Amino acid sequence: MLTCATGPRRGMSAAIVRLACLAGATLAVVAAADPARGQASSDGSALFALPALRVIDTAYIDRTANACVDFFQFANGRWMAGDTIPAAYSVSGVPIDMRNRNELVVRSVLEDAAARRQSLPASNTEHKLGTYYATCMDSAAAETHGVAPIAPTLAGIEHLSARAGLMPEIATLQMMGVNALFRYTPTPDLHQPGVYLAWVTQGGLGLPDRDYYTRQDTAAESIRRQYASHVARVLVLAGEKDDAARADADRVLRLETALADASLTLLALREPSATDHPMSTAAFTTLAGAVDWPVYARAIGLTAPLTRLNVAEPAYFARVDSLLRAAPLADWRAYLRYHVLELSAPWLSTPFVQEDFAFQRIFTGARETLPRWKRCERATDAQLGEALGDAYVRKAFSPDARARARAIIDNIRSAFRARVLQLSWMSDSTKARALAKLDHVHEKVGYPDHWRDYTRLAITDAPFISNVVAANRFEWERVVARPGTVVDTTEWRFTVPTVNAYYDATKNEMAFPAGALVPQTFDPAADAAANYGSLGASWAGHELTHGFDDQGRHYDADGSLRDWWAPADSAQFTRQAALLMHQFDGYIQVDTFHVNGHLTLGENIADYGGLLTGVRRPRAGARP
């Protein structure tokens, strides 16, 4: 289980003012940093000069609002009145400000690497980084090549003439990064978390969630029609005739609808036991023999036989089995062709890019595409993140900043411990196990202590989509044989410039990338109160609480999925969680659309716990 936080809105002022009011304190004003100040490294040299951000920005406070009636309006009212969402974005606020800042650092790293790459050997990591970015930025080459770079892959799918060829083809496409049929992922064993176990999970849908296929309301029906039209247009761009493309789009929608019908909902997936189905590979063959595990395993590069795996959604794989046996090969060819194009479209010629964006904007609301450098920067960070992480921290995050951030996180852990000790509703036995889990929470701050080895990654001056596929295959080959091996506890799930944090229950760890440890979350030069309000309560307290939310509480100190709660304590937790669900069910998001308090329960518990941890001393009988 992975849970993440993206932080409050611009200026963090909503969270800070709320904390100050709850604590009975006066809002401390922290002046903006000098725009030319930059940061200082441990050796005294100037780091990369960055736009200044504020930990608290009083300019956005609406002083006409009553802070004890509507904190959000008080803290953010003037910002809400004057801010607009940029055309290329779906949101505006703190995460966008911070990400824009970080992207400037990443861009400088990538442009330096691109300029130097010709003077470096092909085996050099900086050469690979620069070449990856440079080929992405080569828009002229993308226009010249069009669909040609993926033509051999599309031709291979077209030549599929027997069912025996389906699984080897699907395996090959998955290794390329294509979203085909299901996902294979080596993940910590839920019952022996120190060892990797092979997981197979539902996937392979072109729409963002299975409910788009299964809902029968007018909005969902409209989206399905738009999706079919989009698939047809993409197939036409790849060379199909109009009538054939429309027929193939219907095939894709029909096949994906069958998969969606058997997929678990997002709400069902929140229950850890719902995806806990370890079984022998022999049992999996009985469940879904058409997957042909031995053939699939060899095709994806598993050289040692596996005897056990976790089949996260057995009903889904029973449906996969029936479709592999009965769905027409023409349906499978259309489905696989489209998903290759889905992966490739953002990096092909302009008509593909425009069609991909036109469809995605239905869900994002963005009105224009990001600048190409931002799209290329994000692609490089996603696929070669640790290759640029070292350069990022040298430019923008000093060892001293790391140490200061860690001190705040450690102090929040101590405050969390004090709150647990004061809980009157929790029995001593459960409390002892909770404290043991808290003591074992591993924290990662800033950046990895050891960077990933990219020696086996081959990046060339070929069309960029070829490098995308090469990077995907490199990552696949890096992890494919992990089942049965010891879990790498040093590995990060996020890249260094990421504006986010996470708690991972199977490793009982929380991580705070350097990209999230900048103003407006954390500033070594700011007042301690501001840093504790933002990094402390809104991030560290939030992530710690995830270890004990409605999902995290099912995992013990070692990351094993087991019930360590006394029955009465578990029942009390459930009763109080139901109150929070009911509260959020009453909130309206847009028009008449209500929040689903059950679906958002984990984040709501983490927000509440983070605020309580950072805001005041615990008292006897404190609530969770």
C-alpha positions as CSV (number, residue, x, y, z in Angstrom):
1,M,0.0,0.0,0.0
2,L,1.3,3.4,-0.9
3,T,-0.3,6.6,0.4
4,C,0.7,10.1,-0.6
5,A,0.2,13.7,0.4
6,T,0.3,16.7,-1.9
7,G,-0.1,19.4,0.7
8,P,-2.5,22.3,1.1
9,R,-3.0,25.3,-1.2
10,R,-0.8,28.2,-2.1
11,G,1.2,29.7,0.8
12,M,0.2,26.8,3.2
13,S,-1.7,29.6,4.9
14,A,-4.9,27.6,5.3
15,A,-3.1,24.9,7.3
16,I,-0.9,27.4,9.2
17,V,-3.8,29.7,10.3
18,R,-5.9,26.7,11.3
19,L,-3.1,25.4,13.4
20,A,-2.5,28.7,15.0
21,C,-6.1,29.2,15.9
22,L,-6.5,25.7,17.3
23,A,-3.4,26.2,19.4
24,G,-4.7,29.5,20.7
25,A,-1.6,31.1,19.3
26,T,-1.1,34.3,17.2
27,L,-0.2,33.8,13.6
28,A,3.5,34.3,13.1
29,V,4.4,36.3,10.0
30,V,7.3,34.9,8.1
31,A,8.8,37.4,5.6
32,A,9.3,36.3,2.0
33,A,12.8,35.2,1.1
34,D,15.0,37.5,-1.0
35,P,14.4,36.5,-4.6
36,A,18.1,36.7,-5.3
37,R,19.1,34.9,-2.1
38,G,19.1,31.3,-3.4
39,Q,20.4,28.8,-0.8
40,A,23.8,28.1,0.7
41,S,25.5,24.7,0.5
42,S,27.4,23.1,3.4
43,D,30.7,24.4,1.9
44,G,29.4,27.9,1.8
45,S,29.1,28.1,-2.0
46,A,25.9,29.5,-3.6
47,L,23.4,27.0,-4.8
48,F,21.2,27.4,-7.9
49,A,19.3,30.7,-7.7
50,L,15.6,30.0,-7.5
51,P,12.4,32.0,-7.4
52,A,11.6,32.8,-3.8
53,L,8.5,31.2,-2.3
54,R,6.9,32.0,1.1
55,V,6.2,29.6,3.9
56,I,3.4,31.9,5.0
57,D,2.0,34.6,2.7
58,T,-0.2,37.1,4.5
59,A,-1.1,38.8,1.2
60,Y,-3.6,36.1,0.6
61,I,-5.5,36.5,3.9
62,D,-9.0,37.8,3.8
63,R,-9.2,39.9,6.9
64,T,-13.0,40.5,6.4
65,A,-13.6,36.9,7.1
66,N,-14.0,35.5,10.7
67,A,-11.1,33.1,11.2
68,C,-13.0,31.1,13.8
69,V,-16.0,30.7,11.4
70,D,-14.4,30.0,8.1
71,F,-10.6,29.5,8.3
72,F,-10.2,28.7,4.6
73,Q,-11.8,31.9,3.5
74,F,-9.8,33.9,6.1
75,A,-6.5,32.2,5.1
76,N,-7.0,32.1,1.3
77,G,-9.8,34.4,0.4
78,R,-7.8,37.0,-1.4
79,W,-5.9,34.4,-3.3
80,M,-9.1,32.6,-4.3
81,A,-10.5,36.0,-5.5
82,G,-7.6,36.8,-7.7
83,D,-6.0,33.5,-8.9
84,T,-6.7,31.8,-12.1
85,I,-5.8,28.2,-13.2
86,P,-3.1,28.4,-15.9
87,A,-4.3,27.1,-19.3
88,A,-2.0,24.1,-19.3
89,Y,-3.0,22.9,-15.8
90,S,-6.0,21.4,-14.1
91,V,-5.2,23.0,-10.7
92,S,-3.5,26.0,-9.2
93,G,-1.9,26.3,-5.8
94,V,1.1,25.2,-3.7
95,P,1.9,22.0,-5.6
96,I,2.1,23.9,-8.9
97,D,4.2,26.7,-7.4
98,M,6.7,24.2,-6.0
99,R,6.7,22.0,-9.0
100,N,7.4,24.9,-11.3
101,R,10.3,25.9,-9.1
102,N,11.7,22.4,-9.1
103,E,11.3,22.1,-12.9
104,L,13.6,25.0,-13.4
105,V,16.3,23.1,-11.5
106,V,15.7,20.0,-13.5
107,R,15.7,21.9,-16.8
108,S,19.1,23.4,-16.0
109,V,20.5,19.9,-15.2
110,L,19.1,18.4,-18.4
111,E,20.2,21.3,-20.7
112,D,23.7,21.1,-19.3
113,A,23.7,17.3,-19.9
114,A,22.4,17.7,-23.4
115,A,25.0,20.4,-24.2
116,R,27.8,18.1,-22.8
117,R,26.7,14.8,-24.1
118,Q,28.8,14.7,-27.3
119,S,32.0,15.1,-25.3
120,L,31.1,12.1,-23.0
121,P,31.3,8.4,-23.7
122,A,28.0,6.6,-24.5
123,S,28.3,4.6,-21.3
124,N,28.4,7.7,-19.2
125,T,25.2,8.3,-17.2
126,E,25.2,12.1,-18.0
127,H,25.5,11.3,-21.7
128,K,22.4,9.0,-21.4
129,L,20.5,11.7,-19.5
130,G,21.4,14.4,-22.0
131,T,20.6,12.2,-25.0
132,Y,17.3,11.2,-23.6
133,Y,16.3,14.8,-23.1
134,A,17.7,16.0,-26.4
135,T,15.9,13.4,-28.4
136,C,12.7,14.3,-26.6
137,M,13.2,18.0,-27.5
138,D,13.9,17.2,-31.2
139,S,10.4,18.0,-32.4
140,A,11.5,18.2,-36.0
141,A,12.6,14.6,-35.9
142,A,9.2,13.6,-34.4
143,E,7.4,15.3,-37.4
144,T,9.7,13.6,-39.9
145,H,9.4,10.1,-38.5
146,G,5.7,10.2,-37.8
147,V,4.4,6.7,-36.9
148,A,7.5,4.9,-38.5
149,P,9.3,4.2,-35.2
150,I,6.5,1.9,-34.0
151,A,5.5,0.5,-37.4
152,P,7.4,-2.8,-36.7
153,T,5.5,-3.3,-33.5
154,L,2.1,-2.6,-35.1
155,A,3.0,-5.0,-38.0
156,G,3.8,-7.7,-35.5
157,I,0.4,-7.3,-33.9
158,E,-1.3,-7.4,-37.3
159,H,0.4,-10.7,-38.1
160,L,-1.1,-12.4,-35.0
161,S,-3.1,-15.3,-36.5
162,A,-3.3,-17.8,-33.7
163,R,-4.2,-17.6,-30.0
164,A,-1.0,-19.3,-29.1
165,G,0.8,-16.0,-30.1
166,L,-1.3,-13.8,-27.8
167,M,0.5,-14.2,-24.5
168,P,4.0,-13.9,-25.9
169,E,2.9,-10.7,-27.8
170,I,1.3,-9.3,-24.7
171,A,4.4,-10.0,-22.6
172,T,6.6,-8.2,-25.2
173,L,4.3,-5.2,-25.1
174,Q,4.2,-5.1,-21.3
175,M,8.0,-5.0,-21.3
176,M,7.9,-2.0,-23.6
177,G,5.6,-0.2,-21.2
178,V,2.3,-0.8,-23.0
179,N,-0.8,-1.0,-20.8
180,A,-1.9,-4.4,-21.9
181,L,-4.4,-6.7,-20.2
182,F,-2.9,-6.9,-16.7
183,R,0.1,-5.8,-14.7
184,Y,3.0,-7.9,-13.4
185,T,4.9,-6.4,-10.5
186,P,7.4,-7.8,-7.9
187,T,6.1,-6.5,-4.6
188,P,6.8,-7.3,-1.0
189,D,5.0,-10.3,0.2
190,L,2.2,-9.2,2.5
191,H,2.9,-12.0,4.9
192,Q,6.7,-12.1,4.6
193,P,7.4,-8.5,3.8
194,G,11.2,-8.9,3.7
195,V,10.9,-10.9,0.5
196,Y,9.6,-10.0,-2.9
197,L,6.6,-11.9,-4.3
198,A,5.3,-11.8,-7.9
199,W,2.0,-9.9,-8.1
200,V,-0.4,-9.9,-11.0
201,T,-3.1,-7.2,-10.9
202,Q,-6.0,-5.9,-13.0
203,G,-5.2,-3.3,-15.7
204,G,-5.3,-2.7,-19.4
205,L,-8.1,-0.1,-19.5
206,G,-7.9,3.0,-21.7
207,L,-10.3,5.1,-19.6
208,P,-9.1,6.2,-16.1
209,D,-11.3,4.0,-14.0
210,R,-13.6,0.9,-14.5
211,D,-16.7,3.0,-13.5
212,Y,-16.5,4.9,-16.8
213,Y,-17.4,1.6,-18.5
214,T,-20.0,0.3,-16.0
215,R,-22.0,3.4,-15.1
216,Q,-25.2,3.9,-17.1
217,D,-25.7,7.6,-16.5
218,T,-25.7,10.2,-19.3
219,A,-22.2,11.5,-18.5
220,A,-20.6,8.1,-18.6
221,E,-22.3,7.2,-21.8
222,S,-21.0,10.4,-23.3
223,I,-17.5,9.6,-22.3
224,R,-17.7,6.1,-23.8
225,R,-18.8,7.6,-27.1
226,Q,-16.0,10.1,-27.0
227,Y,-13.5,7.4,-26.2
228,A,-14.6,5.2,-29.1
229,S,-14.3,8.3,-31.4
230,H,-10.8,9.0,-30.0
231,V,-9.7,5.4,-30.5
232,A,-10.9,5.5,-34.1
233,R,-9.1,8.8,-34.8
234,V,-5.8,7.5,-33.4
235,L,-6.1,4.3,-35.6
236,V,-6.8,6.5,-38.7
237,L,-3.7,8.6,-37.9
238,A,-1.7,5.3,-37.8
239,G,-3.0,4.4,-41.3
240,E,-6.3,2.6,-41.0
241,K,-9.3,3.5,-43.2
242,D,-12.2,5.3,-41.5
243,D,-14.7,2.4,-41.6
244,A,-12.1,-0.1,-40.4
245,A,-11.0,2.2,-37.6
246,R,-14.5,2.7,-36.3
247,A,-15.1,-1.0,-36.3
248,D,-11.8,-1.5,-34.4
249,A,-12.7,1.2,-31.9
250,D,-15.9,-0.8,-31.1
251,R,-13.8,-3.9,-30.6
252,V,-11.6,-2.1,-28.2
253,L,-14.5,-0.7,-26.2
254,R,-16.2,-4.1,-26.1
255,L,-13.1,-5.9,-24.9
256,E,-12.3,-3.3,-22.3
257,T,-15.9,-3.2,-21.0
258,A,-15.6,-6.9,-20.4
259,L,-12.4,-6.4,-18.4
260,A,-13.9,-3.5,-16.5
261,D,-17.0,-5.5,-15.5
262,A,-14.7,-7.9,-13.7
263,S,-12.4,-5.3,-12.1
264,L,-12.6,-4.2,-8.5
265,T,-13.8,-0.7,-7.7
266,L,-11.5,1.9,-6.2
267,L,-13.5,1.6,-3.0
268,A,-13.1,-2.2,-2.9
269,L,-9.3,-1.8,-3.5
270,R,-9.0,0.2,-0.3
271,E,-9.4,-3.0,1.8
272,P,-6.0,-4.7,1.9
273,S,-7.5,-8.2,2.3
274,A,-9.4,-7.7,-1.0
275,T,-6.1,-8.1,-3.0
276,D,-4.5,-10.7,-0.8
277,H,-4.7,-13.9,-2.7
278,P,-1.4,-15.8,-2.7
279,M,-1.5,-19.1,-4.5
280,S,0.7,-21.5,-6.3
281,T,1.4,-21.1,-9.9
282,A,-0.3,-24.4,-10.4
283,A,-3.5,-23.0,-8.8
284,F,-3.2,-19.9,-11.0
285,T,-3.0,-22.1,-14.1
286,T,-6.3,-23.7,-12.9
287,L,-7.8,-20.3,-12.5
288,A,-6.5,-18.7,-15.7
289,G,-4.9,-21.4,-17.9
290,A,-5.2,-19.3,-21.0
291,V,-2.6,-16.9,-19.5
292,D,-0.2,-19.8,-19.9
293,W,2.1,-18.8,-17.0
294,P,5.1,-20.9,-18.1
295,V,5.1,-19.2,-21.6
296,Y,4.4,-15.8,-20.1
297,A,7.2,-16.2,-17.5
298,R,9.8,-17.1,-20.1
299,A,8.7,-14.3,-22.4
300,I,9.1,-11.6,-19.7
301,G,12.6,-12.8,-18.7
302,L,12.0,-15.0,-15.7
303,T,14.8,-17.6,-15.9
304,A,14.1,-19.3,-12.5
305,P,10.7,-21.0,-12.1
306,L,8.2,-19.4,-9.7
307,T,6.1,-21.6,-7.5
308,R,4.0,-18.9,-5.9
309,L,2.5,-15.5,-6.7
310,N,-0.3,-13.2,-5.5
311,V,-3.3,-13.0,-7.8
312,A,-4.7,-9.7,-6.5
313,E,-8.1,-10.0,-8.2
314,P,-9.0,-13.6,-8.9
315,A,-12.3,-12.8,-10.5
316,Y,-10.6,-10.5,-12.9
317,F,-8.2,-13.2,-14.1
318,A,-11.0,-15.6,-14.5
319,R,-12.5,-13.1,-16.9
320,V,-9.1,-12.7,-18.6
321,D,-9.0,-16.4,-19.1
322,S,-12.4,-16.5,-20.8
323,L,-11.6,-13.6,-23.1
324,L,-8.3,-15.1,-24.1
325,R,-10.1,-18.2,-25.1
326,A,-13.2,-16.8,-26.7
327,A,-12.8,-13.1,-27.8
328,P,-12.1,-12.9,-31.6
329,L,-8.5,-12.4,-32.6
330,A,-9.6,-9.3,-34.5
331,D,-10.7,-7.8,-31.2
332,W,-7.3,-8.6,-29.6
333,R,-5.4,-7.1,-32.6
334,A,-7.4,-3.9,-32.4
335,Y,-7.0,-3.7,-28.6
336,L,-3.2,-4.2,-28.7
337,R,-2.7,-1.8,-31.6
338,Y,-4.5,1.0,-29.8
339,H,-2.6,0.5,-26.6
340,V,0.7,0.7,-28.4
341,L,-0.5,4.0,-29.9
342,E,-1.7,5.1,-26.5
343,L,1.8,4.8,-25.1
344,S,3.4,6.4,-28.2
345,A,1.1,9.2,-29.1
346,P,2.5,12.0,-26.9
347,W,5.9,11.5,-28.5
348,L,5.0,11.1,-32.2
349,S,4.1,13.8,-34.7
350,T,1.8,16.8,-34.0
351,P,-1.5,15.2,-35.1
352,F,-0.9,12.3,-32.6
353,V,0.1,14.8,-29.8
354,Q,-3.0,17.0,-30.5
355,E,-5.4,14.0,-30.5
356,D,-3.9,12.6,-27.3
357,F,-4.2,16.0,-25.6
358,A,-7.8,16.6,-26.9
359,F,-8.9,13.4,-25.3
360,Q,-7.0,13.7,-22.0
361,R,-8.4,17.2,-21.4
362,I,-11.8,15.7,-20.9
363,F,-10.5,14.5,-17.6
364,T,-7.9,17.2,-16.7
365,G,-9.7,20.3,-17.8
366,A,-6.4,21.8,-19.2
367,R,-6.9,24.1,-22.1
368,E,-3.5,23.8,-23.8
369,T,-0.5,21.5,-23.8
370,L,2.5,22.1,-21.5
371,P,5.6,23.6,-23.2
372,R,7.6,20.8,-24.8
373,W,10.5,21.3,-22.4
374,K,8.2,20.6,-19.5
375,R,6.8,17.5,-21.1
376,C,10.3,16.3,-21.8
377,E,11.6,17.2,-18.3
378,R,8.7,15.2,-16.8
379,A,9.3,12.2,-19.0
380,T,13.0,12.2,-18.1
381,D,12.4,12.6,-14.4
382,A,9.8,9.7,-14.6
383,Q,12.2,7.3,-16.4
384,L,15.7,8.4,-15.4
385,G,14.9,10.1,-12.1
386,E,17.9,9.0,-10.2
387,A,20.2,9.8,-13.0
388,L,19.4,13.5,-12.4
389,G,18.7,13.3,-8.7
390,D,22.3,13.8,-7.6
391,A,22.7,16.9,-9.7
392,Y,19.3,18.2,-8.5
393,V,20.3,18.1,-4.8
394,R,23.7,19.7,-5.5
395,K,21.9,22.6,-7.1
396,A,18.9,23.0,-4.8
397,F,19.0,21.0,-1.5
398,S,22.0,21.2,0.9
399,P,23.0,18.6,3.5
400,D,22.2,21.1,6.1
401,A,18.6,21.5,4.8
402,R,18.3,17.7,5.0
403,A,19.5,17.6,8.6
404,R,17.1,20.4,9.6
405,A,14.1,18.7,7.9
406,R,14.9,15.4,9.5
407,A,15.0,17.0,13.0
408,I,11.5,18.4,12.4
409,I,10.2,15.0,11.3
410,D,11.8,13.3,14.3
411,N,10.2,15.8,16.7
412,I,6.8,15.2,15.1
413,R,7.3,11.4,15.6
414,S,7.9,12.2,19.3
415,A,4.7,14.3,19.5
416,F,2.8,11.4,17.8
417,R,4.2,9.0,20.5
418,A,2.9,11.3,23.2
419,R,-0.5,11.4,21.7
420,V,-0.7,7.6,21.5
421,L,0.4,7.3,25.2
422,Q,-2.6,9.6,26.2
423,L,-5.3,7.7,24.2
424,S,-7.8,6.6,26.8
425,W,-9.9,4.4,24.4
426,M,-6.9,2.2,23.3
427,S,-6.0,-0.8,25.5
428,D,-2.4,-1.2,26.8
429,S,-1.8,-4.2,24.6
430,T,-2.8,-2.4,21.4
431,K,-1.0,0.7,22.5
432,A,2.3,-1.2,23.0
433,R,2.0,-2.7,19.5
434,A,1.2,0.8,18.0
435,L,4.3,2.3,19.7
436,A,6.4,-0.6,18.5
437,K,5.2,0.1,15.0
438,L,5.8,3.9,15.4
439,D,9.4,3.2,16.6
440,H,10.1,1.0,13.6
441,V,8.9,3.5,11.0
442,H,11.8,4.1,8.7
443,E,12.2,7.6,7.3
444,K,13.8,8.7,4.1
445,V,14.6,12.4,3.8
446,G,15.7,14.3,0.7
447,Y,17.4,11.8,-1.5
448,P,18.8,8.2,-1.6
449,D,22.2,7.5,0.0
450,H,23.2,5.5,-3.1
451,W,22.2,6.3,-6.7
452,R,20.9,3.8,-9.1
453,D,23.3,2.2,-11.7
454,Y,22.3,2.9,-15.3
455,T,25.1,1.0,-16.9
456,R,22.8,-1.4,-18.7
457,L,20.5,1.3,-20.1
458,A,21.1,2.0,-23.8
459,I,20.0,5.5,-24.9
460,T,20.7,6.5,-28.5
461,D,20.0,9.3,-31.0
462,A,17.1,7.3,-32.4
463,P,13.6,8.7,-32.4
464,F,12.5,9.5,-28.9
465,I,9.8,6.9,-28.6
466,S,12.6,4.3,-29.0
467,N,14.3,5.7,-26.0
468,V,11.0,5.6,-24.0
469,V,10.7,1.9,-24.8
470,A,14.4,1.4,-24.0
471,A,13.9,3.0,-20.6
472,N,10.8,1.0,-19.9
473,R,12.6,-2.3,-20.8
474,F,15.5,-1.3,-18.6
475,E,13.2,-0.8,-15.6
476,W,11.4,-4.1,-16.4
477,E,14.6,-6.0,-16.6
478,R,15.9,-4.4,-13.4
479,V,13.0,-5.7,-11.3
480,V,11.5,-8.7,-13.2
481,A,13.5,-11.4,-11.4
482,R,13.0,-10.0,-7.9
483,P,10.4,-12.6,-6.6
484,G,12.1,-14.7,-3.9
485,T,14.9,-12.1,-3.3
486,V,15.3,-9.8,-0.3
487,V,13.4,-6.5,-0.5
488,D,15.6,-3.5,-1.2
489,T,14.7,-1.2,1.6
490,T,16.9,1.6,0.3
491,E,14.8,2.0,-2.9
492,W,12.6,5.1,-3.3
493,R,9.2,5.1,-4.9
494,F,9.4,8.8,-5.9
495,T,12.2,10.7,-7.6
496,V,14.1,13.4,-5.9
497,P,12.4,16.5,-7.5
498,T,8.9,15.2,-6.7
499,V,6.5,17.5,-4.8
500,N,4.9,14.8,-2.7
501,A,5.6,12.4,0.2
502,Y,4.5,8.9,0.9
503,Y,4.0,6.2,3.5
504,D,4.5,2.6,2.4
505,A,2.8,0.1,4.7
506,T,4.6,-3.0,3.5
507,K,8.0,-1.4,4.3
508,N,6.6,0.6,7.3
509,E,8.5,3.7,5.9
510,M,7.8,7.3,5.0
511,A,9.7,9.3,2.4
512,F,10.1,13.0,1.8
513,P,11.8,13.9,-1.5
514,A,14.0,17.0,-1.7
515,G,11.5,18.4,-4.2
516,A,8.9,18.6,-1.4
517,L,11.3,20.1,1.2
518,V,11.4,23.6,-0.3
519,P,9.3,26.7,0.4
520,Q,6.4,26.6,0.7
521,T,6.7,23.4,2.7
522,F,10.1,23.8,4.3
523,D,12.6,26.6,4.5
524,P,15.7,26.3,6.7
525,A,15.8,30.1,7.0
526,A,12.2,30.4,8.1
527,D,10.7,30.6,11.6
528,A,10.4,27.2,13.3
529,A,6.7,27.7,13.9
530,A,6.1,27.9,10.1
531,N,8.2,24.9,9.4
532,Y,6.4,22.8,12.1
533,G,3.1,23.9,10.8
534,S,3.8,23.0,7.2
535,L,6.4,20.2,7.1
536,G,5.6,19.1,10.6
537,A,1.8,18.9,10.7
538,S,0.8,18.9,7.1
539,W,3.4,16.5,5.8
540,A,5.3,14.5,8.5
541,G,2.3,14.2,10.8
542,H,0.1,13.3,7.9
543,E,2.4,10.5,6.7
544,L,2.9,9.1,10.2
545,T,-0.9,8.9,10.6
546,H,-1.2,6.9,7.4
547,G,0.5,4.1,9.2
548,F,-2.5,3.9,11.5
549,D,-5.3,4.9,9.1
550,D,-8.1,2.6,7.9
551,Q,-5.6,0.8,5.6
552,G,-2.3,1.3,7.4
553,R,-3.5,-0.1,10.7
554,H,-3.8,-3.6,9.2
555,Y,0.0,-3.8,8.8
556,D,2.3,-4.4,11.8
557,A,5.7,-3.0,12.6
558,D,7.4,-5.3,10.1
559,G,5.0,-4.5,7.3
560,S,3.1,-7.8,7.6
561,L,-0.6,-7.8,6.9
562,R,-2.1,-9.1,10.1
563,D,-4.6,-8.0,12.8
564,W,-2.7,-6.7,15.8
565,W,-5.5,-4.8,17.4
566,A,-7.6,-5.9,20.4
567,P,-11.2,-6.5,19.1
568,A,-12.6,-3.7,21.3
569,D,-10.0,-1.2,20.1
570,S,-10.7,-2.2,16.5
571,A,-14.4,-1.6,17.0
572,Q,-13.8,1.8,18.6
573,F,-11.6,2.8,15.7
574,T,-14.2,1.8,13.2
575,R,-16.9,3.8,15.0
576,Q,-14.8,6.9,15.1
577,A,-13.8,6.5,11.4
578,A,-17.5,6.2,10.5
579,L,-18.0,9.7,12.0
580,L,-15.3,11.1,9.7
581,M,-16.8,9.3,6.7
582,H,-20.2,10.8,7.5
583,Q,-18.7,14.3,7.9
584,F,-17.1,14.2,4.4
585,D,-20.1,12.5,2.8
586,G,-21.9,15.8,3.6
587,Y,-19.4,18.0,1.7
588,I,-20.2,19.0,-1.9
589,Q,-17.3,19.0,-4.4
590,V,-18.9,20.5,-7.5
591,D,-22.6,21.4,-8.1
592,T,-24.5,18.6,-6.4
593,F,-21.6,16.0,-6.5
594,H,-20.8,14.9,-2.9
595,V,-17.4,13.7,-1.6
596,N,-17.3,10.0,-1.1
597,G,-16.2,9.9,2.6
598,H,-15.4,6.2,2.5
599,L,-13.1,6.5,-0.6
600,T,-11.3,9.5,0.9
601,L,-11.2,8.2,4.5
602,G,-7.4,7.4,4.5
603,E,-6.4,11.0,3.5
604,N,-9.0,12.5,5.8
605,I,-7.7,10.5,8.8
606,A,-4.1,11.5,7.9
607,D,-5.0,15.2,7.6
608,Y,-6.8,15.1,10.9
609,G,-4.0,13.2,12.7
610,G,-1.3,15.4,11.2
611,L,-3.1,18.5,12.5
612,L,-3.6,17.1,15.9
613,T,0.0,16.0,16.2
614,G,1.4,19.3,15.2
615,V,-1.0,21.6,16.9
616,R,-1.1,21.0,20.6
617,R,0.0,18.9,23.6
618,P,-2.0,15.8,24.1
619,R,-4.3,15.6,27.1
620,A,-5.6,12.7,29.1
621,G,-8.5,11.0,27.2
622,A,-7.4,12.5,23.8
623,R,-9.3,11.3,20.8
624,P,-7.4,9.6,17.9
